[in-house]
């Protein structure tokens, strides 16, 4: 049997517990609400933390343990699946060559390790090939580099190419220039200039360059026009061996114009052999101004 004193004590105990537990309960509820709200907001907005790294470095190794490539940067901002790199310098290691790549800015995709480079892009190989472009896509998995911007490639003492757009392997052994192609082929005594609308496809290992669409070959001996021209290089010193022009071929030398289906120029013999119904048109010097022949 509970007396009055016990009843008062029990009431005070319940009241005390209510004073303690109710605020604690409200506090725990508020904490749970805040935690749930933060996580909900975080994932609903797909927000990823950003991290700034000074002297950024990343490398990848082959199965045998040798280094495949490395990427360095003065500063990098890591955000989600991407890394934005300032003053990027990279190296791509091959069995018989090392490709050096650098640019002012670069964006690295951490999922596939592809890199997009922009601003003062420069690539060079130990074999003497250099590349300049405004922007470049570097696909690691397929060993491919490409751009739609203006590009310049030079092979030491052999060839210089200016074009708009390019697709190539990382070693620059196979290159396709897309359009507005201008090429200088260097010889001992002079330079052969070849222009075309494009594309131009070069295979350095095979020593072949194929020019397509509105091809113009120009040197001190005259001009040659064709729909297509294939240049073959000597395997030893990579100098020009011969040029084969095909399709509506026209050769202009002095005041003479020759037409043919095909023309083969031999660097060794210094002569052109015309094939397929060749015909020669000779214009006297006093009439050349009338016909406005361009040399």
VMD Tcl script that draws the C-alpha trace (Angstrom):
set ca {
  {0.00 0.00 0.00}
  {1.44 3.37 -1.11}
  {1.14 6.16 1.40}
  {1.09 9.89 0.69}
  {4.85 10.30 1.19}
  {5.62 7.53 -1.28}
  {3.18 8.99 -3.76}
  {4.92 12.37 -3.59}
  {8.33 10.77 -4.03}
  {7.13 8.74 -7.01}
  {5.64 11.80 -8.62}
  {8.86 13.76 -8.13}
  {10.87 10.88 -9.66}
  {8.67 10.75 -12.74}
  {8.82 14.49 -13.09}
  {12.64 14.41 -12.76}
  {12.97 11.71 -15.40}
  {10.68 13.64 -17.71}
  {12.81 16.75 -17.25}
  {15.94 14.75 -18.17}
  {14.68 12.38 -20.90}
  {12.48 14.76 -22.84}
  {15.30 17.22 -23.68}
  {17.66 14.29 -24.40}
  {15.05 12.75 -26.63}
  {14.54 16.00 -28.51}
  {18.34 16.40 -28.83}
  {18.82 12.88 -30.23}
  {15.95 13.41 -32.66}
  {17.52 16.71 -33.81}
  {20.93 15.04 -34.30}
  {19.39 12.21 -36.34}
  {17.48 14.75 -38.44}
  {20.63 16.78 -39.13}
  {22.65 13.68 -40.09}
  {19.92 12.41 -42.41}
  {19.47 15.86 -43.96}
  {23.22 16.26 -44.59}
  {23.59 12.83 -46.21}
  {20.45 13.33 -48.27}
  {21.69 16.70 -49.52}
  {25.18 15.32 -50.20}
  {24.04 12.42 -52.37}
  {21.12 14.18 -54.03}
  {23.44 16.90 -55.33}
  {26.12 14.35 -56.27}
  {28.74 16.48 -54.53}
  {32.31 15.18 -54.31}
  {35.01 16.65 -52.13}
  {37.75 18.62 -53.85}
  {41.40 18.25 -53.04}
  {44.25 20.50 -54.19}
  {47.65 18.84 -54.57}
  {50.98 20.60 -55.04}
  {53.65 18.83 -57.13}
  {51.18 16.28 -58.45}
  {52.57 12.90 -59.62}
  {50.88 9.79 -61.02}
  {52.38 6.75 -62.79}
  {51.33 3.44 -64.26}
  {53.32 0.21 -64.69}
  {53.23 -2.66 -67.17}
  {52.70 -6.28 -66.13}
  {56.44 -6.95 -66.21}
  {57.11 -4.15 -63.74}
  {58.50 -1.54 -66.14}
  {56.96 1.92 -66.15}
  {54.29 2.50 -68.82}
  {53.70 6.23 -68.31}
  {53.94 9.02 -65.76}
  {52.18 12.37 -65.32}
  {53.47 15.34 -63.34}
  {51.95 18.73 -62.60}
  {52.82 21.91 -60.73}
  {49.37 21.82 -59.11}
  {46.33 19.56 -59.43}
  {42.69 19.88 -58.35}
  {41.03 16.53 -57.73}
  {37.24 16.64 -58.09}
  {35.18 13.47 -58.49}
  {36.48 11.40 -61.40}
  {38.63 14.20 -62.84}
  {41.97 15.79 -62.06}
  {42.69 19.28 -63.43}
  {46.46 19.71 -63.79}
  {48.45 22.92 -64.24}
  {51.77 22.87 -66.12}
  {51.48 19.19 -67.03}
  {54.49 17.11 -68.07}
  {54.07 13.47 -69.06}
  {56.18 10.63 -70.42}
  {55.01 7.60 -72.35}
  {57.58 4.79 -72.36}
  {57.92 2.43 -75.31}
  {60.37 -0.38 -75.99}
  {62.52 1.69 -78.36}
  {61.36 5.26 -77.74}
  {60.16 7.69 -75.08}
  {57.39 10.21 -75.88}
  {57.43 13.48 -73.92}
  {54.16 15.42 -73.65}
  {53.51 18.77 -72.00}
  {50.83 21.48 -71.88}
  {49.75 24.45 -69.77}
  {46.48 22.77 -68.78}
  {45.28 19.16 -68.68}
  {42.26 17.19 -67.47}
  {42.80 13.57 -66.41}
  {39.92 11.08 -66.30}
  {40.62 8.73 -63.38}
  {38.33 6.02 -64.76}
  {40.22 5.34 -67.99}
  {43.31 7.55 -67.52}
  {42.56 9.51 -70.71}
  {43.96 13.06 -70.76}
  {42.71 16.18 -72.52}
  {45.46 18.77 -73.02}
  {45.11 22.41 -74.01}
  {47.22 25.56 -74.41}
  {50.76 25.20 -75.76}
  {50.60 21.46 -76.31}
  {54.01 20.04 -77.23}
  {54.97 16.43 -77.99}
  {58.38 15.10 -78.95}
  {59.99 11.69 -79.31}
  {63.58 10.52 -79.03}
  {63.40 9.64 -82.74}
  {63.27 13.35 -83.59}
  {59.54 13.89 -84.20}
  {57.94 17.00 -82.67}
  {54.30 18.16 -82.52}
  {52.68 21.48 -81.62}
  {48.92 22.00 -81.21}
  {46.37 24.15 -79.36}
  {44.64 21.10 -77.87}
  {45.06 17.32 -77.85}
  {43.15 14.22 -76.71}
  {45.37 11.45 -75.38}
  {43.63 8.06 -75.18}
  {45.72 5.78 -72.97}
  {43.92 2.49 -73.67}
  {44.16 2.77 -77.47}
  {47.53 4.59 -77.57}
  {45.91 7.32 -79.66}
  {46.29 11.11 -79.82}
  {43.97 13.38 -81.80}
  {42.95 17.00 -82.27}
  {40.62 19.13 -84.39}
  {42.76 22.24 -83.95}
  {45.67 23.46 -86.05}
  {48.67 21.20 -85.71}
  {52.32 21.25 -86.73}
  {54.58 18.18 -86.96}
  {58.23 18.07 -87.91}
  {60.57 15.14 -88.50}
  {64.18 16.18 -88.17}
  {65.76 17.04 -91.56}
  {62.98 15.21 -93.38}
  {59.46 16.67 -93.30}
  {57.34 19.50 -91.87}
  {53.53 19.39 -91.87}
  {50.94 22.08 -91.07}
  {47.28 21.04 -91.08}
  {43.93 21.36 -89.36}
  {43.03 18.27 -87.36}
  {45.00 15.10 -86.79}
  {44.66 11.49 -85.64}
  {47.73 9.40 -84.76}
  {49.23 6.71 -82.58}
  {51.14 7.88 -79.53}
  {54.51 7.16 -81.15}
  {53.53 9.34 -84.16}
  {54.55 6.51 -86.49}
  {51.14 6.55 -88.22}
  {49.52 9.96 -88.65}
  {46.40 11.16 -90.48}
  {46.06 14.90 -91.11}
  {42.45 15.82 -91.76}
  {42.39 18.93 -93.97}
  {44.15 22.06 -95.31}
  {47.47 20.24 -95.46}
  {50.77 22.00 -96.25}
  {53.97 19.97 -96.37}
  {57.67 20.73 -96.86}
  {59.84 17.78 -97.89}
  {63.51 18.58 -97.43}
  {66.17 17.51 -99.92}
  {69.89 18.20 -100.03}
  {69.64 21.12 -102.42}
  {66.04 22.37 -102.16}
  {62.56 21.79 -100.75}
  {59.54 20.11 -102.35}
  {56.28 21.74 -101.24}
  {53.09 19.66 -101.40}
  {49.63 21.02 -100.56}
  {46.29 19.21 -100.58}
  {42.75 19.55 -99.25}
  {43.29 16.34 -97.25}
  {43.45 13.95 -95.77}
  {47.16 13.19 -95.72}
  {48.11 9.77 -94.34}
  {51.71 9.09 -93.30}
  {53.23 5.77 -92.25}
  {56.76 6.52 -91.05}
  {57.62 2.84 -90.55}
  {56.72 1.98 -94.16}
  {58.10 5.27 -95.48}
  {54.92 6.28 -97.32}
  {52.86 9.49 -97.39}
  {49.56 9.64 -99.32}
  {48.11 13.06 -100.25}
  {44.45 13.26 -101.28}
  {42.26 15.80 -103.13}
  {43.55 18.79 -105.10}
  {47.21 17.91 -104.69}
  {49.82 20.47 -105.80}
  {53.52 19.51 -105.88}
  {55.87 22.47 -106.28}
  {59.66 22.68 -106.58}
  {62.31 24.39 -108.69}
  {61.64 22.10 -111.67}
  {57.97 23.08 -111.95}
  {54.51 22.23 -110.64}
  {52.48 19.04 -110.72}
  {48.71 18.84 -110.08}
  {46.75 15.65 -109.33}
  {43.85 14.22 -107.39}
  {46.22 11.95 -105.43}
  {49.98 11.77 -104.84}
  {52.00 9.13 -103.00}
  {55.48 9.95 -101.75}
  {57.91 7.09 -101.05}
  {60.91 7.59 -98.75}
  {64.21 5.73 -98.64}
  {64.34 3.30 -95.73}
  {67.84 4.31 -94.68}
  {67.93 8.10 -94.54}
  {64.17 8.80 -95.03}
  {64.84 11.08 -98.00}
  {62.47 11.15 -100.99}
  {62.78 8.20 -103.39}
  {59.88 8.89 -105.74}
  {56.52 10.61 -106.12}
  {53.56 8.95 -107.88}
  {50.73 11.27 -108.98}
  {47.38 9.86 -110.12}
  {44.14 11.27 -111.52}
  {43.95 14.28 -113.88}
  {47.68 14.83 -113.71}
  {49.01 18.14 -115.05}
  {52.70 19.06 -115.13}
  {53.76 22.67 -115.74}
  {57.42 23.31 -116.63}
  {58.48 26.62 -118.08}
  {56.00 27.33 -120.89}
  {55.03 23.68 -121.40}
  {52.00 21.93 -119.93}
  {51.69 18.14 -119.97}
  {48.56 16.12 -119.19}
  {48.41 12.43 -118.22}
  {46.52 9.87 -116.15}
  {49.59 9.08 -114.05}
  {53.06 10.51 -113.46}
  {56.06 9.00 -111.65}
  {58.90 11.23 -110.51}
  {62.23 9.53 -109.68}
  {64.52 11.43 -107.33}
  {67.53 9.36 -108.39}
  {67.01 9.98 -112.13}
  {65.60 13.48 -111.66}
  {62.94 12.82 -114.30}
  {59.17 12.36 -114.67}
  {57.63 9.44 -116.56}
  {54.09 10.12 -117.83}
  {51.64 7.23 -118.23}
  {48.12 6.89 -119.62}
  {47.50 8.98 -122.76}
  {50.02 11.76 -122.07}
  {49.82 14.85 -124.22}
  {52.06 17.87 -124.37}
  {50.95 21.44 -124.97}
  {53.73 23.90 -125.85}
  {53.08 27.61 -125.51}
  {55.50 30.01 -127.19}
  {56.90 32.60 -124.83}
  {55.16 35.47 -126.57}
  {51.77 33.71 -126.12}
  {52.21 32.62 -122.54}
  {50.87 35.92 -121.25}
  {47.68 35.44 -123.26}
  {46.98 32.05 -121.68}
  {48.01 33.30 -118.18}
  {49.98 30.19 -117.31}
  {50.94 30.03 -113.64}
  {54.36 28.63 -112.89}
}
mol new
graphics top color blue
foreach p $ca { graphics top sphere $p radius 0.5 }
foreach p [lrange $ca 0 end-1] q [lrange $ca 1 end] { graphics top cylinder $p $q radius 0.2 }
display resetview
